[in-house]
Amino acid sequence: MKQKLTLVLAMFLFASGAFAQINDDSPKKKPDLIGIHFNAVDFITPVQWKNKSTTPQYTVGLGDMDFGLSVSYWKGLTTKIDLSVKGSMIFANYAGMRNEATVKTELGLELEPTLNFRPINDNALIAPFLTGGIGIGMYTGEFGVYAPAGVGIQVNFNSVTYLMLQAQ
């Protein structure tokens, strides 16, 4: 057991040494990056807000949400502003949300260019950001335009690898 613990500790120290090679703290723009996203989407709450005649039903947890996947392209325009273009696939029962009979899960497609504004430079370990843009989606063969606006937190691992947590 002691040998395994020593091995894990040694691997951790060697891995952290690879990140220690970056010692240039001058602000830089984010390079061209590709992102992969997991989406949890709440379609129930907005439909309930729109339809005032029913008793409101709000999404409580992840089990009530619809899910999807996205791929995005990110590019730093300045040290504090990024451009992001995201293409998404969302799996949901759109007709059932409009109280139609079907319970068939359908594929929704979205294209969403946004600007992301950070109050601190991109090379910080943790950087909050605001996001805003315009998007177009196709659901059950119909197109819709929407304005994605939200907040997020970016965790910088090595200035080419980021973890983003975002709500729109």
PEQUIWO-V432280 format. One record per residue. RES is the residue in one letter. SS is DSSP state (H for helix, E for strand, C for the rest). OMEGA is omega as a letter, one per 40 degrees, with the letter a starting at -180 (999 if undefined). NEAR is the number of other ideal C-beta (glycine too) atoms within 12 Angstrom. Layout:
((RES,SS,OMEGA,NEAR) (RES,SS,OMEGA,NEAR))
This chain:
((M,C,a,7) (K,H,i,8) (Q,H,i,9) (K,H,i,10) (L,H,i,11) (T,H,i,12) (L,H,i,13) (V,H,i,14) (L,H,i,14) (A,H,i,14) (M,H,i,14) (F,H,a,14) (L,H,i,14) (F,H,i,13) (A,H,i,15) (S,H,i,15) (G,H,i,12) (A,H,i,14) (F,H,a,18) (A,C,a,11) (Q,C,a,11) (I,C,a,19) (N,C,i,9) (D,C,a,9) (D,C,i,14) (S,C,a,12) (P,C,i,19) (K,C,i,19) (K,C,i,22) (K,C,i,34) (P,C,i,18) (D,C,a,17) (L,E,i,28) (I,E,a,19) (G,E,i,29) (I,E,a,20) (H,E,i,30) (F,E,a,20) (N,E,i,32) (A,E,a,25) (V,E,i,34) (D,C,i,26) (F,C,a,33) (I,H,a,27) (T,H,i,19) (P,H,i,19) (V,H,i,25) (Q,H,i,20) (W,H,a,15) (K,H,a,15) (N,C,a,16) (K,C,a,9) (S,C,a,9) (T,C,i,13) (T,C,a,8) (P,C,i,15) (Q,C,a,18) (Y,C,i,17) (T,C,a,21) (V,C,a,11) (G,C,a,10) (L,H,i,13) (G,H,i,11) (D,H,a,19) (M,C,i,21) (D,E,a,30) (F,E,i,23) (G,E,i,29) (L,E,i,23) (S,E,i,32) (V,E,a,23) (S,E,i,31) (Y,E,i,24) (W,E,i,33) (K,E,i,23) (G,E,i,30) (L,C,i,19) (T,C,i,18) (T,C,a,22) (K,C,a,25) (I,E,i,26) (D,E,i,38) (L,E,i,25) (S,E,i,41) (V,E,a,28) (K,E,i,36) (G,E,a,27) (S,E,i,37) (M,E,a,26) (I,E,i,33) (F,E,a,22) (A,E,i,34) (N,C,a,25) (Y,H,a,30) (A,H,i,21) (G,H,i,19) (M,H,i,30) (R,C,i,20) (N,C,i,17) (E,C,a,13) (A,C,a,9) (T,C,i,15) (V,C,a,13) (K,C,i,15) (T,C,a,19) (E,E,i,26) (L,E,i,22) (G,E,a,35) (L,E,a,28) (E,E,i,35) (L,E,a,27) (E,E,i,36) (P,E,a,24) (T,E,i,36) (L,E,a,26) (N,E,a,42) (F,E,i,28) (R,E,i,32) (P,C,i,17) (I,C,a,18) (N,C,a,25) (D,C,a,35) (N,C,i,28) (A,C,a,23) (L,C,i,20) (I,E,a,21) (A,E,i,32) (P,E,i,23) (F,E,i,36) (L,E,a,25) (T,E,i,34) (G,E,a,25) (G,E,i,27) (I,E,a,19) (G,E,i,30) (I,E,a,23) (G,E,i,30) (M,E,a,22) (Y,E,a,29) (T,C,i,23) (G,C,i,13) (E,E,i,15) (F,E,i,15) (G,E,i,20) (V,E,i,16) (Y,E,a,24) (A,C,i,17) (P,C,i,32) (A,E,a,21) (G,E,a,25) (V,E,i,21) (G,E,i,28) (I,E,i,23) (Q,E,i,37) (V,E,a,20) (N,E,i,27) (F,C,a,19) (N,C,i,19) (S,C,i,29) (V,C,i,19) (T,C,a,20) (Y,E,i,35) (L,E,a,19) (M,E,i,36) (L,E,a,20) (Q,E,i,31) (A,E,i,18) (Q,C,999,31))
